[in-house]
Amino acid sequence: MKKLEIVIYIYHGMTMLDAIGPYEILRNIGGVNIKFVAKQKGEITADSQFVHLNAKYGIDDISKADILLIPGSTIAFIREMKDKNTLNWIKKINETTQKTVTVCTGSIILAATGLLEGRKATSHWKPINLLAEFGAIPTRERIIEEGKFLTAAGVSAGIDMAIYLVNILKGEKAAKAAQLSIEYDPRPMYNSGNYLTADKEIIKLSEKIMESDARKDFSLWEILKNAKTLLKLK
């Protein structure tokens, strides 16, 4: 039986869990070939600047996939959404996929290709309104399925999205088994993981944390600082 080809696009400044969370689910379903792909093959540094991944493939090496996964980032997604070569490659791969999926601000990168125009999409709660700049419809939900596109909210939602995806690809039993394989049974200490229900004080503190992280890349921070759409919340 032909293996399912899964391509995870990675880039400097990405949020590592956006890629690794779904990877841990997808690698446990069997019959898959997962490839980490970057602009050029080699070491990729996460937004934390402490963790690294090795991309064995560059985008010029990959021309098709059954599943394309685009992770997000604190601020580096801005660089990716402005890179024509990356966007053209995503559009090219999308023509071959069964599903094109994103985590967090990965949906903004995908939206920049024009592929989400007129479609509902979700993203991290902070920059979600930027989706509208590319004709997508920002929607605050954990996971949104629109045709072949699956978008997930911030970071941890990537695990939920991957389980949802396995259910589509392999059925409920496979999805449940993949979930159990990583013992994904979340029971958070606090009910503060959703922007719509979090206290305003906690939202402001979270914003300060993310702002501090974003300042690590000053070239992109200037863009972020002056982009009102990125900073405005509904």
N, C-alpha and C positions, 0 to 999 in steps of 0.2 A: 504494500500500500504506500502511495506517495506521501511523504511527510508534508505537514503544513509548514510553509515558509513564513516565519515571523521576523520582521525587521523592526528593530528599535533604534530610532534615530537619536544619537547623543551628541552633545555639543558643550563647549566650555561654558561653565557657569550654570549648568543645569542643576535641578534639585534631584539628588540621587534616588530618593525613595520613589519619585515619579516613575522612574524606569525599573528599579529593582523590585518594588512592591508587585507590580504586574508580572514581572519576570518570574518571581517565585511561585506565582499561581500558574502561569502558562507552562513553565518547565515541568510541572507535575502532571500534565494531562497525557503525556506520551504521544508519540508520532509527530513531534514538532522539531523543527530546525530553527533555532533562534540565533539571529545575527545582530551584533551591535555595530552600527554604521555611523560614521561621522563624515564631515566634509573631506578630511583626509584621515587615513588610518593612523593610529597611534594613541598616545595617552590623552585622556580627557579629564579635566579637573572640574570637580563639582563646585557649586556656589559657596560651599563651606570652605573651600580651598584646602581641605584636609583629605578628602577621599578622591580616588582616581579610578577610572575605568579604561580598559584597553579596547579601542575599536580596531578589530581585525580587518575591517573593510572601509573603504572610502565610498562616497556616493557614486563615483564613476564606475565602481565595481558592481553595483547593484541596479538592476533595471526592472525588477518585478518582485512582488511579494503577495502572499495571501492575506497577511495582516501587516499593516504599518502602524506603529505606535510612536507618537510624538509626545515626549515629556515636557513639563514646563520648567520654570525657573523663577527666581526672585526678580531678576531684572534682565538677564541675558536674552530672554525671549525677544526683546526689542531689536537686538542685533540680528537675530534669526529672521524676524518678520520683515526686515529690510534687505535681506540677502536674496537677490534675484536667482542666483544659481540654486540655492536651497529650495526656494519656492517652486521653481520650475521642476526640480527633481521630485518634490512631493507630489506635484500634479501628475508627473509622468508615472510614478509608482502607484498613485491612486487609481489610475486607469486599469491596473491589473489586480487590485485588491478585492477580496470579499468584504473586508471591513477596514476602515481607516479610523483609528481611535486616538484620543488625546487624554492627557492628564493635566489638570491645573492650567497654566497659561500656554500649554501646548495648543490649546484650542485657538488662541489668538494667532499663533504662527500659522495654523491651518486656515483660519479665517482670512489671513493676509493673502492667501492664494486665490481667494474668490470662491472657493468650493463650498463655503458655508452661507453664501449669500441667500437670504430669504429663509434660512433654516434657524430653528431654535438651537442654542448652544449654551453650555455652562463653562465656568472657569473658576479660578480662585476668587473669593468674594471681593478682594480689593480692586483688581483691574478689570473685572468682568465687563464693565461698560464699554471698554475699548472694542469689544466684539462688534458693537454697532457701527464703528467707523468703517468696517468692512462688509456691512450689509447683513451681518448675522443678527439674530434676535437674542439678546442676553436674557437668560432665564435661570433663576436661582434654584436649581435642583441638583441633587447629588449626581445623577447620571441622566443623560438625555440621548435617546436614540432617534436619529433622523435619517431614514433610508439606510445607507451603508455606513453612516458616520455615528460614532459613539464618542461623546465628550463627557468627561468627569470633572467634578469640582476639585478643590485643592488637595494636593499631595495624597493624603490617606484614601481619598475617594478612588484613587487608581486601583487599589486592591479590590474594592467593590465592583468597579468597572470590569476588571479582569475576570472576576467570578461570573458576572453577567455575560461577558463575552464567551466564556467556556460553556455556559448554558446554551447559548446560541449555536456554538460550533459542535458540541459533543453531547449536550443534553444535561438534564438535572442531576443525574447520579454522578457524572464526571465533575460537574461544578461543585457538588457537595464534597466529593472526595478531594478535590484540589484545595478546597477551603479547609478541610480537616488536616490536610498534609502540612499546612503551616499553622495549624491550631488557631485559626482566625475566629476568635470569639470575643469581640471587643466589649469591654465593660468599663467605660471611662469613669474615672473618679468624679469628674465634674461634668455638668451639662453645659459646656461652654464651647462646643466644637462647631456651632452653627451661627453664622453671622446674624441670621434673622431672630435668634433667641438669646444671643450673648448680651451681657450688660454693656452699656456704653463705655464704662470705665475700662473694661477688659478689651474692648475693641480698640480704644485709644492706646492702651499698653501694647497690644499686638502690633498696631501700626508703627509704633516706635521701634519695636524689635525688627520689623521688616525693613523700615527705613534705614536703620543702622546697617543691615546686611546689604541693602541696595547701594549704599554709599561706597562699598568696596570697589565698584567699577565707576569711577568718576565720569568717564566719557558717556556712559549710559545714564548715570544719575542726572546729568544736566538735561537730557531729553525727558526723563521721567518727571523731574521737578517742574518743567515747563509745560507738561502735557496735562491740561486740566481734566481731560476725560479719564486719565488714569487715576487721578486722585479723587474724583467725585464719586460719591456713593449714593445710591437710591434707597 
